[in-house]
Amino acid sequence: MAEVLFYERPVPLNRTQHKDLRLKGIPSLRFAAGVHSVPLTGVEFPAAARDLPILFAGSSMEEAGPMALLGLRQNENLFIDADGQWAANTYVPAFVRRYPFVLAEKPAGEEGDDFTVFLDEAYEGFGSDEGERLFQDDGTDSEMLKNAVNFLGEFQQHVGRTQWFMEQLRKHDLLEPRNIRLEKDGKAINLNGLYVVNEEKLRKLDAKTSHEFLTEGVFGWIYAHLLSLANIDRVAQRLDSREQVEGKATKN
C-alpha cells in the first residue's frame, strides 16, 4: 500500500470487525518521529513554506513529488521532540494529521469505490473502553469518523490536483536536480534525489503558459516552494541543537 510510512498494521475499516472500536486523543505525534520527510500537497505549500523546506523527491524526475524535509539524518524527524511533541507554532503536514486513518487504493478487480478507508490497528489511541466510538449503535458512522473520512477525501482531491501540478512542471521542463551538501564538524551530509524549480526556465515561459499558470494558481505554489528553500538552514540549526543535547547526554 503506497504512502503509509508510519502505519504499522494498516487494515481496511470494517463495520463488523471494528463496531466497538474507540479512538481516544493521544497528545503525541511520536508515530512520525522516525521519518525525515513526508509528502505534501500543493495547497499546503503557502502555509508549510513558512517553516519547512519544500522540495521534490523521487528515484527519477518522472516519479518526483513534493515533500516537506523534516530532518537531515535517516529515520529522524527534527520537528518532534523526545516527548512526541511537534515543534510549537510550526506547520504540521496533512499527511501526518490524517493518521491513524488513510485512504488506500483497492486491489485491481475489487468492486466498489477506487479507494477504501484503512486504519492503523497498532495506534495506541485505539481501544474498546476509552475515547469516541467509530460507529454508533445502529452501525452508522459517528460524527468523529465522518469528519475523519471527509478529511481523507479532501486530502485525496488535493493529491489529484498536485499530480496535475507535477505534470505541468515536467511538461515545461521546469525541474532540475539539486543535491544538498551540508558541512558539519568536518563531516558532510549529502541529500540526493532531490529536484527544484529552475527559476531561469520559469522566467522564459511563453505568455500563454504564464497566463494559465497565473489563473490556475501554479505560480503561487512554485514561489512558495522557492521561498521555502531558505528553511534548509533552519533545519540544519535544529540538527545542531539536537546534537548539542545528545552531546550533553553522552557526557552525563
N, C-alpha and C positions, 0 to 999 in steps of 0.2 A: 504494500500500500504506500503510495507516494506521500511525501511531505508529512510524515508522522514524527520524525525526530525523537522527542522525549516521551512518546506514548509507548509504555512497556507492554501492555496487554490490550491492544485495541480490538474490540468485538462489536458486532452490529447491535444497536439498541433494539431490544425486544420487549414488547409489552407484557409477555407472559413471564419470561425469564427475569425481567427487571421490575416487575409490578410493585414490589415492596422496597425498591431501592430509594435511598435518600441521599441528598447531597448537602453537606454542611460546609460552611465557609471556612477555608483554611487561610490564615493570614501569612501565607508563604508562597513564593514562586521558586522554591528550591528545585522543583522538577526541571526548570530551564537553566540551572546553574552550570550544566556541562555542555552548553552549545555556544560556540564563538560567533555564530551568525544565524540569522533566521530570515526567511523570505519576507518581502514587503510587497504590498500592492501600491500602485501609483497614487491612489487617492490619499495614502498615508504620507507621501513624500513631504508636503509642506510642514506638517507637524513634526515628523521624525527628523527633518533636516536641522532643526534647532539643536538637537542633542547627539544624533547618531550619524556616522558616515554611511551614505547610501552608495553602493557600488553594484555592478552587475557581475555575477559569477556563474561559472559553468565549465564543463570539460571542453567546450568549444563555443565560438561566438554564436552558433546556431542554437545552442542549448542554454545560453546565458539568460539569467533572470535577475531581477533586482533583489538585493538583500541588505539588511542592516548589519553592519560589522559591530559585534559586541565584545570581541576580545582579540588578542594578538597571539595567544597560545592555544594549542589544541585543547578541546574539552574544557574551556574556561570562559565563563560569561563575567566580564568585569563590571557589569551593572547590577549584579546580585551579590549581596554580602553573605557572611557566614551564617546569618540568621534567616536567609532566604528572602530578604527584603530587596526590592528593586530600588535603585538609586532615586532619592526623592526628587520630585519635580522634573523627571526626565521621561521621555516618551516610551510607553510600553507597546510594542508591535501587536497588531490584531492577531497575528499568528500565535502569540503567547496567550493573549486574553481569551481566545476561544476554548482553550483547554479547560476541562478534560473531554470536551466533545470535538468531533471533527467530521466533516463531510468527506466521504471517500467514494471513488468510482466503483460501481458494481462490476463484478466479473462479466466478461462478454457472454452473452447468451441468457443472462437472467432477465426476467420480466420486470416491468415497473420503471420508476424513475432512473435516470442515469446515475444518480448519487444516492447514498444512504447514510444515515447518521450512525457514527460509531462513538463509543466512549472507551476511556481507558480504565479497565477494571482494577488496575493497580493503584489508581489515585487514592491517596489517603483520606480524601474527603467523602468517599462513598461508604455507605453502611446501611443498616436496616433500622437503626434506633434513633439517630440524631439527624437533624437537618431537614431540608424541604424535600418532599416527595417528588419523584419524576412524574408519576402518574396518579390521578385521582382514583377514588373508589370505583368509579364506573369505567375505568380503563382509559379515560381521555388524558391528554397531556395537561400537566399542571401549568400554571402561569409561568413559573420559572423555566420549565422545559420549552414552552412556546417561545419565550424570549431568547433562549439559547439557540434554538433551531433557526429563528429569524436572523440572528446574528450570523450564523453559519451561511445562510442563504445570501445575505448581503455580502459577506466575505467572498463567496464564490463568484458573485457578479463582478466584484472588484478584480478578482483574479482574471476573469474573462477580458475585462477592459485592459488590464495590464498586459495580457498576452498580445492584444491588438497593438498596444503601445510599443512592445518589443519588436513586433513585425515592422512597424514604421521605422524604428531605429536601424534595423537590418536592411530594409528596403532602400533606405537612403544612405547606407554605408556610414552611419554616424558613430559606430562603436570602434574603439581601438583598445588593444591590450594595455594594461597598466600593472606593472609589478611594483609592489610597495616594499621598500627596504628601510628598516629602521636599525640604527646602530645603538646598542646599549651595552655599556661596560665592556667594550671591545668585542662584543658578540653581535651578530647580525640576525635580525628577524626578517624573513622573506615571505611575503604573501603573493602567491602566484595564482593564475587562472582568473584574474580579475579584468574587468573592462570598464571604461568610462566613455562619456560622450566627447568626441573631438570638437572643440569649440570652433576651430577654423572651418571645418566642413559645415558646421551648423550655420555659420555666417554666410556661407556660399549657397545656401538653399535657394531654389528659384522662387519667384513670387507666388505661384500657385500653391506650392507645398508650404511655404511660410504662412500663407493665409489659412490653409487647412490646419496647420499646427496651432495657429493662434486661436481659431474658433473651436477646436477640439480640446484645448487646454494642454496640449502636448508641451508647449514652451514652458508653461508653469512647472510641470513635472521635471523637465530637463534642467531648468535653472535651480530648482530645489536640490536636485542631485549634485549639480556642480558646486553650489554653495556649501553643501554638506561635507565635501571632501576635507574642508578645514578641520572637521571634527576628528580626523585620524590622529592629529596631535593630542587632542583631548583624551582619546582612548589610550594613547601611549602614556599620558600623565596618570591615568587610572592604574595602568600596569606598574608604573614607578611606585605609586602609593601602596599597591598591594605587595610588591616585592619588599618594600621597607617594613611592612607589617610582618611578612614572612621571615625577614632577617632578624627582627627583634624576637620573634617566637623561637627561632632556632637558637639564639644566644641564651634565652631563658631556659 
